[in-house]
Amino acid sequence: MRWRKKSPRAERGYSLRRRLIGTTLGSSILVGLVSTVIVLAIARKEVNDAYDDWLEEGARLVLALGEGSIGRTAGQPAAGDTQPALRLDYQLVSRTGEVLLRGEDAPKLPFVPPDRRGDRYYDVRADGEDWRVYVRHHDSLGFSAQVGQEMDERTDLIWDMLESLAWPLVGLWVLLGLINWFLIWRLLKPLARMARGIETKSPSDLSPVAEESRAHEVQSITAALNRLLGRLDHALEAERRFTADAAHELRTPLAALASRIQVLQRSHPAEQAPALAAQLQRLRADMMRTTSLVENLLQLARLDPQSGDAMPRERIDVPGLLQDAVDACAPAAAARGATITIAAREKELVGNRDALFTALRNLIHNAVSYGREGGQVRVTAERAGQHVALSVKDDGEGVAPADLERLTQRFYRVLGTNVPGNGLGLSIVARVANMHRAELRFGPGLDGRGLGVTLLLPLDMNG
Amino acid sequence: MRILLAEDDLSLGESIESWLTLDGYVVDRVTRGDLAHTALSTHEYQCLLLDRGLPGLTGDALLRALRTRRETIPVIMITARDAVRDRIEGLDLGADDYLVKPFDLEELSARIRAAIRRHDGRPDTSLRHGELAMDVAAKQVTFQGKPIELTAHEFAILHALLRHPGHVVSRAQLEESLYGWGDEVESNTIEVHIYNLRRKLSSDLIKTVRRQGYRLAD
């Protein structure tokens, strides 16, 4: 069982931190732009109002100037006096539309045809430029003063303003981004810590995640998570307890049953009642099968990850271990006429002797039971790189590739074998392998036939 | 040979009792720890089979009490708890042996014989005295090299005498080794068995010690 399995969703996920920074920064840039537009619009209106007043004032001046100059020298303006003081593009237009007097840069033709009445502003196009023009009529003399200003002048002012606003704004955005990044990084730190805390959790350690943050949101997540961990721990513990208790509680009745059968066998010897004796023998075999199932269940419960962590490790004499495991299977081997050979080239390894003994015994027992009648079983221990390889090989039928994968599942038994068993043996082996961080490999057996099971135990497991 | 069996499972207790009776032992069976304690203080037993999880007084507490009183009776623990830790704990409490349920009754018999043998300080399974030899496991007696047929009671009496050759064994002790609770003891039974033994073996092998009991001749 892999605990830290990466969910496929994680690949398509996003970073909360980046998204937070992105959205806060994005929204402040948007607000900045909108406010700049508003500022510019207001500024433009104010500038327009001020310039319009200025045009109106200019028109009044030009009208006064016109009054004087027309009275003094008809048609010729006293250029030297007024023009430098009045930096305006003005025209003094007669009733007939003739430009009597004009500023240096003012167009030669009147801005506005003289037939229009009333004092007012015009937006016109003259000499290929846009102009803002104010026209003021002289009530008695009949001419009008037309004062214009190029629109570009006003727009340039707005652009200048924008330019001077832009850099401080960009600076503010950068500052805001940095502050946001720092704050979000700091605020999200408890989450990262929590994630690290959760990552260390495993079926063997379901202790609560440390709650460091004072943020309510984080606290509620941690609290919910710890409640969940608690329930999970409880459920695992209950399952473990149930298996252990059930197996334990079954022992006494099993012992009673087994003993009764034995007493019966003794009081009805085969010479006196052969039929009964045969039945009793069968009964006893069934009894032993049940017993071994219960034993295996207990073994599995005991090899559970919880107790696995506290598994004591020791230096193991490998040849002795192999010999003991083979001896334990000797009766079964004798019954099947199988020959077991041992080759222990590796002399020592570190691990839990009881667990490894159980694993080896199960493997050898399987090899004997599922191998050929009168077949060979070879038990070896050798160095393979950074591992010690303990393998058990037989020369029997072997296992179909389709069945290989499911071999270590609890209660799984290959169909069509007439061998009594409960399908727990290999899951115990797998559990022992797991406890030792060892790899369990299935391969070919002896002489290209049968099944070979190898336990690859890492050498550096003393650490 | 008298054995006290303290086991709270009635069926298992019954089977063990039947088996050990077939072995020729006298078995007293109790289902509570406190009753076992009482039985131990009123009778003499050669072996105690003790379940750990007894009601009344746990097997552990009973064993601790026994060993505190320096009782050396061989104790074999019978339990469903098979973890190495449990075995170590049981043996350290003072048990001589530890059997995990379910067990083979043949093995139980062998372990009882071994425990008694160790307790008596004998290395092998046979008892010898002069020309008399007894194989306890095989229940065979030979005298002057010839096999002798004995009844279960005769065997038990001879066994009691052979365990401590030279010592005087009282009539009461012999009766204890023959009868369980509730068995009717006839006043002259022991004499009858001794008479038969002398007849089958040799008339001067078993000496009567007046008002004390019997012992084997030197």
Interface residues (C-beta under 8 A of the other chain):
Chain A: H248 E249 R251 T252 P253 L254 A255 A256 L257 A258 S259 R260 Q262 V263 R266 S267 T291 L298 R302 D354
Chain B: D9 S11 L12 S15 I16 S18 W19 L22 A80 R81 D82 A83 V84 V100 K101 P102 F103 D104 L105 E106
